[in-house]
Amino acid sequence: MKTDLDGLLTRLRNEPEHPGLIGLEEAVFRRIAALPQVSTGSQLRLGAVAAFGAVLLGIASNGFTPPAEASITLSPFAPSNPLAPSTLLVGPQ
């Protein structure tokens, strides 16, 4: 299927403007300007509360983890990998 895109765009450019589009841009900008603006003080306060909450969540999640027993290195090339398919099928040796 071959479409002459240049011809279609030329036809679209030469068509008269749709009456519903006249003044649309100004109406959109008026509605945006009419929206209530959030003060910067409340934005700063909300950002500080969010940052403080993130720090508390990080501390809480790190503080309640059980201590690591022995450091087991899981590597696909390690000779004793407890999660290798051969050990999972046969069992630990």
PDB file of N, CA, C and O in Angstrom:
ATOM      1  N   MET A   1       0.849  -1.165   0.000  1.00  0.00           N
ATOM      2  CA  MET A   1       0.000   0.000   0.000  1.00  0.00           C
ATOM      3  C   MET A   1       0.897   1.231   0.000  1.00  0.00           C
ATOM      4  O   MET A   1       1.701   1.427   0.912  1.00  0.00           O
ATOM      5  N   LYS A   2       0.756   2.032  -0.998  1.00  0.00           N
ATOM      6  CA  LYS A   2       1.592   3.220  -1.120  1.00  0.00           C
ATOM      7  C   LYS A   2       0.716   4.448  -0.920  1.00  0.00           C
ATOM      8  O   LYS A   2      -0.287   4.621  -1.613  1.00  0.00           O
ATOM      9  N   THR A   3       1.091   5.292   0.020  1.00  0.00           N
ATOM     10  CA  THR A   3       0.341   6.502   0.312  1.00  0.00           C
ATOM     11  C   THR A   3       1.227   7.700   0.014  1.00  0.00           C
ATOM     12  O   THR A   3       2.385   7.752   0.430  1.00  0.00           O
ATOM     13  N   ASP A   4       0.681   8.642  -0.695  1.00  0.00           N
ATOM     14  CA  ASP A   4       1.411   9.871  -1.008  1.00  0.00           C
ATOM     15  C   ASP A   4       1.264  10.824   0.176  1.00  0.00           C
ATOM     16  O   ASP A   4       0.337  11.633   0.228  1.00  0.00           O
ATOM     17  N   LEU A   5       2.179  10.717   1.109  1.00  0.00           N
ATOM     18  CA  LEU A   5       2.089  11.502   2.328  1.00  0.00           C
ATOM     19  C   LEU A   5       2.241  12.990   2.044  1.00  0.00           C
ATOM     20  O   LEU A   5       1.545  13.810   2.642  1.00  0.00           O
ATOM     21  N   ASP A   6       3.139  13.341   1.142  1.00  0.00           N
ATOM     22  CA  ASP A   6       3.321  14.757   0.813  1.00  0.00           C
ATOM     23  C   ASP A   6       2.039  15.344   0.232  1.00  0.00           C
ATOM     24  O   ASP A   6       1.665  16.472   0.556  1.00  0.00           O
ATOM     25  N   GLY A   7       1.379  14.591  -0.611  1.00  0.00           N
ATOM     26  CA  GLY A   7       0.126  15.075  -1.195  1.00  0.00           C
ATOM     27  C   GLY A   7      -0.963  15.247  -0.153  1.00  0.00           C
ATOM     28  O   GLY A   7      -1.715  16.221  -0.185  1.00  0.00           O
ATOM     29  N   LEU A   8      -1.049  14.293   0.781  1.00  0.00           N
ATOM     30  CA  LEU A   8      -2.046  14.403   1.832  1.00  0.00           C
ATOM     31  C   LEU A   8      -1.780  15.594   2.753  1.00  0.00           C
ATOM     32  O   LEU A   8      -2.714  16.287   3.154  1.00  0.00           O
ATOM     33  N   LEU A   9      -0.530  15.830   3.085  1.00  0.00           N
ATOM     34  CA  LEU A   9      -0.202  16.968   3.941  1.00  0.00           C
ATOM     35  C   LEU A   9      -0.443  18.294   3.222  1.00  0.00           C
ATOM     36  O   LEU A   9      -0.869  19.266   3.845  1.00  0.00           O
ATOM     37  N   THR A  10      -0.177  18.342   1.932  1.00  0.00           N
ATOM     38  CA  THR A  10      -0.450  19.555   1.151  1.00  0.00           C
ATOM     39  C   THR A  10      -1.947  19.826   1.118  1.00  0.00           C
ATOM     40  O   THR A  10      -2.379  20.969   1.266  1.00  0.00           O
ATOM     41  N   ARG A  11      -2.738  18.772   0.924  1.00  0.00           N
ATOM     42  CA  ARG A  11      -4.197  18.935   0.916  1.00  0.00           C
ATOM     43  C   ARG A  11      -4.701  19.428   2.269  1.00  0.00           C
ATOM     44  O   ARG A  11      -5.580  20.287   2.335  1.00  0.00           O
ATOM     45  N   LEU A  12      -4.144  18.883   3.340  1.00  0.00           N
ATOM     46  CA  LEU A  12      -4.541  19.297   4.683  1.00  0.00           C
ATOM     47  C   LEU A  12      -4.166  20.748   4.944  1.00  0.00           C
ATOM     48  O   LEU A  12      -4.922  21.486   5.576  1.00  0.00           O
ATOM     49  N   ARG A  13      -3.012  21.151   4.463  1.00  0.00           N
ATOM     50  CA  ARG A  13      -2.563  22.533   4.656  1.00  0.00           C
ATOM     51  C   ARG A  13      -3.454  23.511   3.901  1.00  0.00           C
ATOM     52  O   ARG A  13      -3.700  24.617   4.382  1.00  0.00           O
ATOM     53  N   ASN A  14      -3.939  23.122   2.731  1.00  0.00           N
ATOM     54  CA  ASN A  14      -4.726  24.031   1.895  1.00  0.00           C
ATOM     55  C   ASN A  14      -6.192  24.099   2.293  1.00  0.00           C
ATOM     56  O   ASN A  14      -6.908  24.991   1.838  1.00  0.00           O
ATOM     57  N   GLU A  15      -6.655  23.183   3.127  1.00  0.00           N
ATOM     58  CA  GLU A  15      -8.045  23.214   3.565  1.00  0.00           C
ATOM     59  C   GLU A  15      -8.258  24.364   4.533  1.00  0.00           C
ATOM     60  O   GLU A  15      -7.339  24.746   5.258  1.00  0.00           O
ATOM     61  N   PRO A  16      -9.471  24.921   4.550  1.00  0.00           N
ATOM     62  CA  PRO A  16      -9.736  26.022   5.493  1.00  0.00           C
ATOM     63  C   PRO A  16      -9.759  25.500   6.932  1.00  0.00           C
ATOM     64  O   PRO A  16     -10.014  24.323   7.188  1.00  0.00           O
ATOM     65  N   GLU A  17      -9.490  26.396   7.834  1.00  0.00           N
ATOM     66  CA  GLU A  17      -9.440  26.043   9.243  1.00  0.00           C
ATOM     67  C   GLU A  17     -10.828  25.669   9.748  1.00  0.00           C
ATOM     68  O   GLU A  17     -11.818  26.301   9.379  1.00  0.00           O
ATOM     69  N   HIS A  18     -10.900  24.648  10.586  1.00  0.00           N
ATOM     70  CA  HIS A  18     -12.181  24.230  11.156  1.00  0.00           C
ATOM     71  C   HIS A  18     -12.667  25.310  12.120  1.00  0.00           C
ATOM     72  O   HIS A  18     -11.880  25.813  12.922  1.00  0.00           O
ATOM     73  N   PRO A  19     -13.956  25.677  12.056  1.00  0.00           N
ATOM     74  CA  PRO A  19     -14.443  26.762  12.919  1.00  0.00           C
ATOM     75  C   PRO A  19     -14.337  26.456  14.413  1.00  0.00           C
ATOM     76  O   PRO A  19     -14.262  27.378  15.225  1.00  0.00           O
ATOM     77  N   GLY A  20     -14.329  25.196  14.779  1.00  0.00           N
ATOM     78  CA  GLY A  20     -14.221  24.851  16.191  1.00  0.00           C
ATOM     79  C   GLY A  20     -12.832  25.076  16.754  1.00  0.00           C
ATOM     80  O   GLY A  20     -12.655  25.129  17.971  1.00  0.00           O
ATOM     81  N   LEU A  21     -11.841  25.210  15.878  1.00  0.00           N
ATOM     82  CA  LEU A  21     -10.466  25.409  16.339  1.00  0.00           C
ATOM     83  C   LEU A  21     -10.113  26.870  16.551  1.00  0.00           C
ATOM     84  O   LEU A  21      -9.078  27.181  17.142  1.00  0.00           O
ATOM     85  N   ILE A  22     -10.969  27.773  16.070  1.00  0.00           N
ATOM     86  CA  ILE A  22     -10.680  29.203  16.208  1.00  0.00           C
ATOM     87  C   ILE A  22     -10.812  29.581  17.684  1.00  0.00           C
ATOM     88  O   ILE A  22     -11.863  29.375  18.290  1.00  0.00           O
ATOM     89  N   GLY A  23      -9.764  30.122  18.244  1.00  0.00           N
ATOM     90  CA  GLY A  23      -9.759  30.555  19.636  1.00  0.00           C
ATOM     91  C   GLY A  23      -9.511  29.437  20.631  1.00  0.00           C
ATOM     92  O   GLY A  23      -9.606  29.662  21.837  1.00  0.00           O
ATOM     93  N   LEU A  24      -9.197  28.245  20.161  1.00  0.00           N
ATOM     94  CA  LEU A  24      -8.986  27.116  21.069  1.00  0.00           C
ATOM     95  C   LEU A  24      -7.753  27.327  21.947  1.00  0.00           C
ATOM     96  O   LEU A  24      -7.775  27.043  23.145  1.00  0.00           O
ATOM     97  N   GLU A  25      -6.695  27.822  21.346  1.00  0.00           N
ATOM     98  CA  GLU A  25      -5.449  28.012  22.095  1.00  0.00           C
ATOM     99  C   GLU A  25      -5.631  29.012  23.226  1.00  0.00           C
ATOM    100  O   GLU A  25      -5.164  28.784  24.342  1.00  0.00           O
ATOM    101  N   GLU A  26      -6.306  30.113  22.943  1.00  0.00           N
ATOM    102  CA  GLU A  26      -6.528  31.125  23.982  1.00  0.00           C
ATOM    103  C   GLU A  26      -7.410  30.570  25.101  1.00  0.00           C
ATOM    104  O   GLU A  26      -7.197  30.867  26.276  1.00  0.00           O
ATOM    105  N   ALA A  27      -8.404  29.760  24.722  1.00  0.00           N
ATOM    106  CA  ALA A  27      -9.286  29.182  25.743  1.00  0.00           C
ATOM    107  C   ALA A  27      -8.520  28.227  26.648  1.00  0.00           C
ATOM    108  O   ALA A  27      -8.749  28.199  27.857  1.00  0.00           O
ATOM    109  N   VAL A  28      -7.617  27.449  26.074  1.00  0.00           N
ATOM    110  CA  VAL A  28      -6.821  26.520  26.878  1.00  0.00           C
ATOM    111  C   VAL A  28      -5.926  27.298  27.839  1.00  0.00           C
ATOM    112  O   VAL A  28      -5.831  26.946  29.015  1.00  0.00           O
ATOM    113  N   PHE A  29      -5.274  28.342  27.357  1.00  0.00           N
ATOM    114  CA  PHE A  29      -4.394  29.127  28.231  1.00  0.00           C
ATOM    115  C   PHE A  29      -5.179  29.850  29.318  1.00  0.00           C
ATOM    116  O   PHE A  29      -4.677  30.001  30.431  1.00  0.00           O
ATOM    117  N   ARG A  30      -6.406  30.303  29.023  1.00  0.00           N
ATOM    118  CA  ARG A  30      -7.240  30.941  30.049  1.00  0.00           C
ATOM    119  C   ARG A  30      -7.610  29.942  31.137  1.00  0.00           C
ATOM    120  O   ARG A  30      -7.588  30.273  32.322  1.00  0.00           O
ATOM    121  N   ARG A  31      -7.952  28.711  30.732  1.00  0.00           N
ATOM    122  CA  ARG A  31      -8.312  27.701  31.731  1.00  0.00           C
ATOM    123  C   ARG A  31      -7.107  27.303  32.582  1.00  0.00           C
ATOM    124  O   ARG A  31      -7.249  27.047  33.777  1.00  0.00           O
ATOM    125  N   ILE A  32      -5.927  27.251  31.973  1.00  0.00           N
ATOM    126  CA  ILE A  32      -4.720  26.925  32.742  1.00  0.00           C
ATOM    127  C   ILE A  32      -4.429  28.034  33.744  1.00  0.00           C
ATOM    128  O   ILE A  32      -4.066  27.761  34.888  1.00  0.00           O
ATOM    129  N   ALA A  33      -4.589  29.290  33.315  1.00  0.00           N
ATOM    130  CA  ALA A  33      -4.333  30.422  34.205  1.00  0.00           C
ATOM    131  C   ALA A  33      -5.358  30.488  35.328  1.00  0.00           C
ATOM    132  O   ALA A  33      -5.059  31.013  36.400  1.00  0.00           O
ATOM    133  N   ALA A  34      -6.564  29.964  35.104  1.00  0.00           N
ATOM    134  CA  ALA A  34      -7.616  30.022  36.122  1.00  0.00           C
ATOM    135  C   ALA A  34      -7.450  28.940  37.184  1.00  0.00           C
ATOM    136  O   ALA A  34      -8.103  29.003  38.226  1.00  0.00           O
ATOM    137  N   LEU A  35      -6.596  27.956  36.946  1.00  0.00           N
ATOM    138  CA  LEU A  35      -6.397  26.894  37.934  1.00  0.00           C
ATOM    139  C   LEU A  35      -5.745  27.457  39.188  1.00  0.00           C
ATOM    140  O   LEU A  35      -4.892  28.340  39.101  1.00  0.00           O
ATOM    141  N   PRO A  36      -6.139  26.954  40.351  1.00  0.00           N
ATOM    142  CA  PRO A  36      -5.515  27.450  41.580  1.00  0.00           C
ATOM    143  C   PRO A  36      -4.043  27.029  41.633  1.00  0.00           C
ATOM    144  O   PRO A  36      -3.698  25.883  41.341  1.00  0.00           O
ATOM    145  N   GLN A  37      -3.206  27.958  42.003  1.00  0.00           N
ATOM    146  CA  GLN A  37      -1.772  27.686  42.071  1.00  0.00           C
ATOM    147  C   GLN A  37      -1.409  27.247  43.479  1.00  0.00           C
ATOM    148  O   GLN A  37      -1.938  27.770  44.460  1.00  0.00           O
ATOM    149  N   VAL A  38      -0.507  26.285  43.571  1.00  0.00           N
ATOM    150  CA  VAL A  38      -0.029  25.799  44.863  1.00  0.00           C
ATOM    151  C   VAL A  38       1.129  26.686  45.288  1.00  0.00           C
ATOM    152  O   VAL A  38       2.038  26.955  44.503  1.00  0.00           O
ATOM    153  N   SER A  39       1.090  27.130  46.517  1.00  0.00           N
ATOM    154  CA  SER A  39       2.153  28.018  46.989  1.00  0.00           C
ATOM    155  C   SER A  39       3.456  27.244  47.145  1.00  0.00           C
ATOM    156  O   SER A  39       3.448  26.037  47.388  1.00  0.00           O
ATOM    157  N   THR A  40       4.558  27.941  47.006  1.00  0.00           N
ATOM    158  CA  THR A  40       5.858  27.279  47.098  1.00  0.00           C
ATOM    159  C   THR A  40       6.160  26.830  48.515  1.00  0.00           C
ATOM    160  O   THR A  40       6.930  25.891  48.715  1.00  0.00           O
ATOM    161  N   GLY A  41       5.563  27.488  49.501  1.00  0.00           N
ATOM    162  CA  GLY A  41       5.780  27.077  50.891  1.00  0.00           C
ATOM    163  C   GLY A  41       5.214  25.695  51.157  1.00  0.00           C
ATOM    164  O   GLY A  41       5.838  24.877  51.833  1.00  0.00           O
ATOM    165  N   SER A  42       4.023  25.438  50.621  1.00  0.00           N
ATOM    166  CA  SER A  42       3.438  24.115  50.843  1.00  0.00           C
ATOM    167  C   SER A  42       4.167  23.060  50.018  1.00  0.00           C
ATOM    168  O   SER A  42       4.261  21.907  50.440  1.00  0.00           O
ATOM    169  N   GLN A  43       4.684  23.433  48.853  1.00  0.00           N
ATOM    170  CA  GLN A  43       5.466  22.484  48.054  1.00  0.00           C
ATOM    171  C   GLN A  43       6.753  22.118  48.784  1.00  0.00           C
ATOM    172  O   GLN A  43       7.142  20.951  48.817  1.00  0.00           O
ATOM    173  N   LEU A  44       7.404  23.099  49.358  1.00  0.00           N
ATOM    174  CA  LEU A  44       8.640  22.851  50.098  1.00  0.00           C
ATOM    175  C   LEU A  44       8.367  21.983  51.322  1.00  0.00           C
ATOM    176  O   LEU A  44       9.138  21.074  51.631  1.00  0.00           O
ATOM    177  N   ARG A  45       7.276  22.265  52.009  1.00  0.00           N
ATOM    178  CA  ARG A  45       6.916  21.482  53.188  1.00  0.00           C
ATOM    179  C   ARG A  45       6.604  20.036  52.802  1.00  0.00           C
ATOM    180  O   ARG A  45       7.020  19.104  53.490  1.00  0.00           O
ATOM    181  N   LEU A  46       5.871  19.852  51.702  1.00  0.00           N
ATOM    182  CA  LEU A  46       5.547  18.503  51.244  1.00  0.00           C
ATOM    183  C   LEU A  46       6.815  17.752  50.836  1.00  0.00           C
ATOM    184  O   LEU A  46       6.942  16.562  51.125  1.00  0.00           O
ATOM    185  N   GLY A  47       7.748  18.422  50.174  1.00  0.00           N
ATOM    186  CA  GLY A  47       9.014  17.787  49.794  1.00  0.00           C
ATOM    187  C   GLY A  47       9.832  17.387  51.010  1.00  0.00           C
ATOM    188  O   GLY A  47      10.451  16.324  51.024  1.00  0.00           O
ATOM    189  N   ALA A  48       9.838  18.236  52.030  1.00  0.00           N
ATOM    190  CA  ALA A  48      10.594  17.919  53.246  1.00  0.00           C
ATOM    191  C   ALA A  48       9.980  16.726  53.970  1.00  0.00           C
ATOM    192  O   ALA A  48      10.701  15.868  54.478  1.00  0.00           O
ATOM    193  N   VAL A  49       8.651  16.671  54.019  1.00  0.00           N
ATOM    194  CA  VAL A  49       7.979  15.541  54.666  1.00  0.00           C
ATOM    195  C   VAL A  49       8.254  14.252  53.889  1.00  0.00           C
ATOM    196  O   VAL A  49       8.479  13.202  54.492  1.00  0.00           O
ATOM    197  N   ALA A  50       8.237  14.324  52.567  1.00  0.00           N
ATOM    198  CA  ALA A  50       8.509  13.136  51.755  1.00  0.00           C
ATOM    199  C   ALA A  50       9.948  12.665  51.947  1.00  0.00           C
ATOM    200  O   ALA A  50      10.193  11.463  52.048  1.00  0.00           O
ATOM    201  N   ALA A  51      10.900  13.592  51.997  1.00  0.00           N
ATOM    202  CA  ALA A  51      12.302  13.219  52.201  1.00  0.00           C
ATOM    203  C   ALA A  51      12.507  12.617  53.591  1.00  0.00           C
ATOM    204  O   ALA A  51      13.222  11.626  53.739  1.00  0.00           O
ATOM    205  N   PHE A  52      11.888  13.205  54.595  1.00  0.00           N
ATOM    206  CA  PHE A  52      12.003  12.682  55.949  1.00  0.00           C
ATOM    207  C   PHE A  52      11.397  11.281  56.042  1.00  0.00           C
ATOM    208  O   PHE A  52      11.953  10.398  56.695  1.00  0.00           O
ATOM    209  N   GLY A  53      10.254  11.086  55.383  1.00  0.00           N
ATOM    210  CA  GLY A  53       9.628   9.768  55.370  1.00  0.00           C
ATOM    211  C   GLY A  53      10.493   8.735  54.666  1.00  0.00           C
ATOM    212  O   GLY A  53      10.568   7.586  55.103  1.00  0.00           O
ATOM    213  N   ALA A  54      11.147   9.131  53.581  1.00  0.00           N
ATOM    214  CA  ALA A  54      12.024   8.203  52.868  1.00  0.00           C
ATOM    215  C   ALA A  54      13.220   7.803  53.727  1.00  0.00           C
ATOM    216  O   ALA A  54      13.629   6.642  53.728  1.00  0.00           O
ATOM    217  N   VAL A  55      13.775   8.760  54.452  1.00  0.00           N
ATOM    218  CA  VAL A  55      14.902   8.449  55.341  1.00  0.00           C
ATOM    219  C   VAL A  55      14.451   7.518  56.457  1.00  0.00           C
ATOM    220  O   VAL A  55      15.149   6.556  56.779  1.00  0.00           O
ATOM    221  N   LEU A  56      13.298   7.791  57.050  1.00  0.00           N
ATOM    222  CA  LEU A  56      12.788   6.915  58.110  1.00  0.00           C
ATOM    223  C   LEU A  56      12.515   5.510  57.594  1.00  0.00           C
ATOM    224  O   LEU A  56      12.809   4.529  58.278  1.00  0.00           O
ATOM    225  N   LEU A  57      11.958   5.407  56.401  1.00  0.00           N
ATOM    226  CA  LEU A  57      11.699   4.095  55.824  1.00  0.00           C
ATOM    227  C   LEU A  57      13.006   3.347  55.571  1.00  0.00           C
ATOM    228  O   LEU A  57      13.078   2.140  55.804  1.00  0.00           O
ATOM    229  N   GLY A  58      14.034   4.043  55.099  1.00  0.00           N
ATOM    230  CA  GLY A  58      15.329   3.408  54.886  1.00  0.00           C
ATOM    231  C   GLY A  58      15.951   2.926  56.178  1.00  0.00           C
ATOM    232  O   GLY A  58      16.502   1.827  56.237  1.00  0.00           O
ATOM    233  N   ILE A  59      15.864   3.744  57.215  1.00  0.00           N
ATOM    234  CA  ILE A  59      16.424   3.344  58.513  1.00  0.00           C
ATOM    235  C   ILE A  59      15.652   2.161  59.083  1.00  0.00           C
ATOM    236  O   ILE A  59      16.246   1.219  59.608  1.00  0.00           O
ATOM    237  N   ALA A  60      14.327   2.214  58.978  1.00  0.00           N
ATOM    238  CA  ALA A  60      13.504   1.132  59.530  1.00  0.00           C
ATOM    239  C   ALA A  60      13.728  -0.171  58.781  1.00  0.00           C
ATOM    240  O   ALA A  60      13.795  -1.235  59.397  1.00  0.00           O
ATOM    241  N   SER A  61      13.842  -0.103  57.485  1.00  0.00           N
ATOM    242  CA  SER A  61      14.034  -1.344  56.727  1.00  0.00           C
ATOM    243  C   SER A  61      15.428  -1.920  56.942  1.00  0.00           C
ATOM    244  O   SER A  61      15.609  -3.134  56.851  1.00  0.00           O
ATOM    245  N   ASN A  62      16.399  -1.090  57.220  1.00  0.00           N
ATOM    246  CA  ASN A  62      17.748  -1.578  57.464  1.00  0.00           C
ATOM    247  C   ASN A  62      17.906  -2.047  58.910  1.00  0.00           C
ATOM    248  O   ASN A  62      18.692  -2.953  59.186  1.00  0.00           O
ATOM    249  N   GLY A  63      17.178  -1.448  59.813  1.00  0.00           N
ATOM    250  CA  GLY A  63      17.328  -1.781  61.222  1.00  0.00           C
ATOM    251  C   GLY A  63      16.688  -3.087  61.615  1.00  0.00           C
ATOM    252  O   GLY A  63      17.119  -3.693  62.596  1.00  0.00           O
ATOM    253  N   PHE A  64      15.684  -3.552  60.902  1.00  0.00           N
ATOM    254  CA  PHE A  64      14.965  -4.751  61.293  1.00  0.00           C
ATOM    255  C   PHE A  64      15.358  -5.982  60.492  1.00  0.00           C
ATOM    256  O   PHE A  64      14.670  -7.001  60.554  1.00  0.00           O
ATOM    257  N   THR A  65      16.427  -5.908  59.757  1.00  0.00           N
ATOM    258  CA  THR A  65      16.874  -7.088  59.021  1.00  0.00           C
ATOM    259  C   THR A  65      17.709  -7.965  59.942  1.00  0.00           C
ATOM    260  O   THR A  65      18.495  -7.444  60.733  1.00  0.00           O
ATOM    261  N   PRO A  66      17.560  -9.273  59.858  1.00  0.00           N
ATOM    262  CA  PRO A  66      18.367 -10.149  60.717  1.00  0.00           C
ATOM    263  C   PRO A  66      19.833 -10.084  60.290  1.00  0.00           C
ATOM    264  O   PRO A  66      20.129  -9.867  59.115  1.00  0.00           O
ATOM    265  N   PRO A  67      20.734 -10.268  61.226  1.00  0.00           N
ATOM    266  CA  PRO A  67      22.153 -10.213  60.869  1.00  0.00           C
ATOM    267  C   PRO A  67      22.519 -11.381  59.956  1.00  0.00           C
ATOM    268  O   PRO A  67      21.989 -12.486  60.076  1.00  0.00           O
ATOM    269  N   ALA A  68      23.418 -11.105  59.066  1.00  0.00           N
ATOM    270  CA  ALA A  68      23.862 -12.151  58.133  1.00  0.00           C
ATOM    271  C   ALA A  68      24.708 -13.161  58.892  1.00  0.00           C
ATOM    272  O   ALA A  68      25.616 -12.797  59.639  1.00  0.00           O
ATOM    273  N   GLU A  69      24.403 -14.410  58.694  1.00  0.00           N
ATOM    274  CA  GLU A  69      25.127 -15.469  59.403  1.00  0.00           C
ATOM    275  C   GLU A  69      26.519 -15.623  58.794  1.00  0.00           C
ATOM    276  O   GLU A  69      27.481 -15.009  59.254  1.00  0.00           O
ATOM    277  N   ALA A  70      26.606 -16.416  57.799  1.00  0.00           N
ATOM    278  CA  ALA A  70      27.876 -16.588  57.102  1.00  0.00           C
ATOM    279  C   ALA A  70      27.685 -16.009  55.713  1.00  0.00           C
ATOM    280  O   ALA A  70      26.644 -16.178  55.078  1.00  0.00           O
ATOM    281  N   SER A  71      28.675 -15.355  55.285  1.00  0.00           N
ATOM    282  CA  SER A  71      28.582 -14.732  53.982  1.00  0.00           C
ATOM    283  C   SER A  71      28.668 -15.803  52.894  1.00  0.00           C
ATOM    284  O   SER A  71      29.738 -16.358  52.644  1.00  0.00           O
ATOM    285  N   ILE A  72      27.548 -16.084  52.259  1.00  0.00           N
ATOM    286  CA  ILE A  72      27.518 -17.068  51.172  1.00  0.00           C
ATOM    287  C   ILE A  72      27.531 -16.305  49.860  1.00  0.00           C
ATOM    288  O   ILE A  72      26.651 -15.492  49.579  1.00  0.00           O
ATOM    289  N   THR A  73      28.522 -16.582  49.088  1.00  0.00           N
ATOM    290  CA  THR A  73      28.624 -15.935  47.791  1.00  0.00           C
ATOM    291  C   THR A  73      27.934 -16.799  46.759  1.00  0.00           C
ATOM    292  O   THR A  73      28.328 -17.941  46.521  1.00  0.00           O
ATOM    293  N   LEU A  74      26.902 -16.246  46.152  1.00  0.00           N
ATOM    294  CA  LEU A  74      26.204 -16.973  45.104  1.00  0.00           C
ATOM    295  C   LEU A  74      26.764 -16.527  43.765  1.00  0.00           C
ATOM    296  O   LEU A  74      26.576 -15.387  43.342  1.00  0.00           O
ATOM    297  N   SER A  75      27.429 -17.415  43.132  1.00  0.00           N
ATOM    298  CA  SER A  75      28.003 -17.135  41.830  1.00  0.00           C
ATOM    299  C   SER A  75      27.698 -18.330  40.930  1.00  0.00           C
ATOM    300  O   SER A  75      27.747 -19.474  41.382  1.00  0.00           O
ATOM    301  N   PRO A  76      27.386 -18.076  39.672  1.00  0.00           N
ATOM    302  CA  PRO A  76      27.083 -19.197  38.791  1.00  0.00           C
ATOM    303  C   PRO A  76      28.282 -20.100  38.545  1.00  0.00           C
ATOM    304  O   PRO A  76      28.114 -21.246  38.128  1.00  0.00           O
ATOM    305  N   PHE A  77      29.480 -19.608  38.793  1.00  0.00           N
ATOM    306  CA  PHE A  77      30.687 -20.395  38.535  1.00  0.00           C
ATOM    307  C   PHE A  77      31.340 -20.910  39.812  1.00  0.00           C
ATOM    308  O   PHE A  77      32.433 -21.474  39.760  1.00  0.00           O
ATOM    309  N   ALA A  78      30.686 -20.726  40.959  1.00  0.00           N
ATOM    310  CA  ALA A  78      31.252 -21.205  42.216  1.00  0.00           C
ATOM    311  C   ALA A  78      31.136 -22.722  42.282  1.00  0.00           C
ATOM    312  O   ALA A  78      30.166 -23.286  41.777  1.00  0.00           O
ATOM    313  N   PRO A  79      32.121 -23.398  42.904  1.00  0.00           N
ATOM    314  CA  PRO A  79      32.065 -24.862  42.967  1.00  0.00           C
ATOM    315  C   PRO A  79      30.938 -25.390  43.853  1.00  0.00           C
ATOM    316  O   PRO A  79      30.439 -26.491  43.616  1.00  0.00           O
ATOM    317  N   SER A  80      30.531 -24.634  44.860  1.00  0.00           N
ATOM    318  CA  SER A  80      29.457 -25.102  45.742  1.00  0.00           C
ATOM    319  C   SER A  80      28.320 -24.088  45.740  1.00  0.00           C
ATOM    320  O   SER A  80      28.175 -23.300  46.675  1.00  0.00           O
ATOM    321  N   ASN A  81      27.548 -24.117  44.723  1.00  0.00           N
ATOM    322  CA  ASN A  81      26.433 -23.204  44.606  1.00  0.00           C
ATOM    323  C   ASN A  81      25.171 -23.911  45.108  1.00  0.00           C
ATOM    324  O   ASN A  81      24.729 -24.873  44.480  1.00  0.00           O
ATOM    325  N   PRO A  82      24.581 -23.465  46.217  1.00  0.00           N
ATOM    326  CA  PRO A  82      23.419 -24.170  46.762  1.00  0.00           C
ATOM    327  C   PRO A  82      22.170 -24.042  45.891  1.00  0.00           C
ATOM    328  O   PRO A  82      21.217 -24.800  46.074  1.00  0.00           O
ATOM    329  N   LEU A  83      22.155 -23.114  44.964  1.00  0.00           N
ATOM    330  CA  LEU A  83      20.987 -22.950  44.102  1.00  0.00           C
ATOM    331  C   LEU A  83      21.203 -23.517  42.705  1.00  0.00           C
ATOM    332  O   LEU A  83      20.406 -23.256  41.804  1.00  0.00           O
ATOM    333  N   ALA A  84      22.249 -24.273  42.515  1.00  0.00           N
ATOM    334  CA  ALA A  84      22.489 -24.882  41.203  1.00  0.00           C
ATOM    335  C   ALA A  84      21.435 -25.955  40.945  1.00  0.00           C
ATOM    336  O   ALA A  84      21.000 -26.624  41.883  1.00  0.00           O
ATOM    337  N   PRO A  85      21.023 -26.130  39.705  1.00  0.00           N
ATOM    338  CA  PRO A  85      20.002 -27.140  39.402  1.00  0.00           C
ATOM    339  C   PRO A  85      20.412 -28.535  39.846  1.00  0.00           C
ATOM    340  O   PRO A  85      19.568 -29.314  40.288  1.00  0.00           O
ATOM    341  N   SER A  86      21.687 -28.861  39.735  1.00  0.00           N
ATOM    342  CA  SER A  86      22.121 -30.212  40.126  1.00  0.00           C
ATOM    343  C   SER A  86      21.944 -30.426  41.624  1.00  0.00           C
ATOM    344  O   SER A  86      21.554 -31.517  42.039  1.00  0.00           O
ATOM    345  N   THR A  87      22.217 -29.423  42.444  1.00  0.00           N
ATOM    346  CA  THR A  87      22.032 -29.581  43.888  1.00  0.00           C
ATOM    347  C   THR A  87      20.562 -29.557  44.263  1.00  0.00           C
ATOM    348  O   THR A  87      20.159 -30.226  45.215  1.00  0.00           O
ATOM    349  N   LEU A  88      19.758 -28.804  43.540  1.00  0.00           N
ATOM    350  CA  LEU A  88      18.334 -28.770  43.865  1.00  0.00           C
ATOM    351  C   LEU A  88      17.647 -30.092  43.501  1.00  0.00           C
ATOM    352  O   LEU A  88      16.712 -30.510  44.182  1.00  0.00           O
ATOM    353  N   LEU A  89      18.102 -30.742  42.442  1.00  0.00           N
ATOM    354  CA  LEU A  89      17.505 -32.014  42.042  1.00  0.00           C
ATOM    355  C   LEU A  89      18.006 -33.178  42.885  1.00  0.00           C
ATOM    356  O   LEU A  89      17.219 -34.029  43.299  1.00  0.00           O
ATOM    357  N   VAL A  90      19.287 -33.219  43.136  1.00  0.00           N
ATOM    358  CA  VAL A  90      19.880 -34.344  43.849  1.00  0.00           C
ATOM    359  C   VAL A  90      19.823 -34.119  45.351  1.00  0.00           C
ATOM    360  O   VAL A  90      19.606 -35.058  46.117  1.00  0.00           O
ATOM    361  N   GLY A  91      20.012 -32.905  45.760  1.00  0.00           N
ATOM    362  CA  GLY A  91      20.047 -32.602  47.184  1.00  0.00           C
ATOM    363  C   GLY A  91      21.455 -32.247  47.589  1.00  0.00           C
ATOM    364  O   GLY A  91      22.401 -32.507  46.846  1.00  0.00           O
ATOM    365  N   PRO A  92      21.607 -31.655  48.758  1.00  0.00           N
ATOM    366  CA  PRO A  92      22.960 -31.278  49.211  1.00  0.00           C
ATOM    367  C   PRO A  92      23.819 -32.504  49.460  1.00  0.00           C
ATOM    368  O   PRO A  92      23.329 -33.549  49.889  1.00  0.00           O
ATOM    369  N   GLN A  93      25.081 -32.364  49.191  1.00  0.00           N
ATOM    370  CA  GLN A  93      26.010 -33.499  49.368  1.00  0.00           C
ATOM    371  C   GLN A  93      26.941 -33.247  50.506  1.00  0.00           C
ATOM    372  O   GLN A  93      27.790 -34.086  50.807  1.00  0.00           O
TER     373      GLN A  93
END
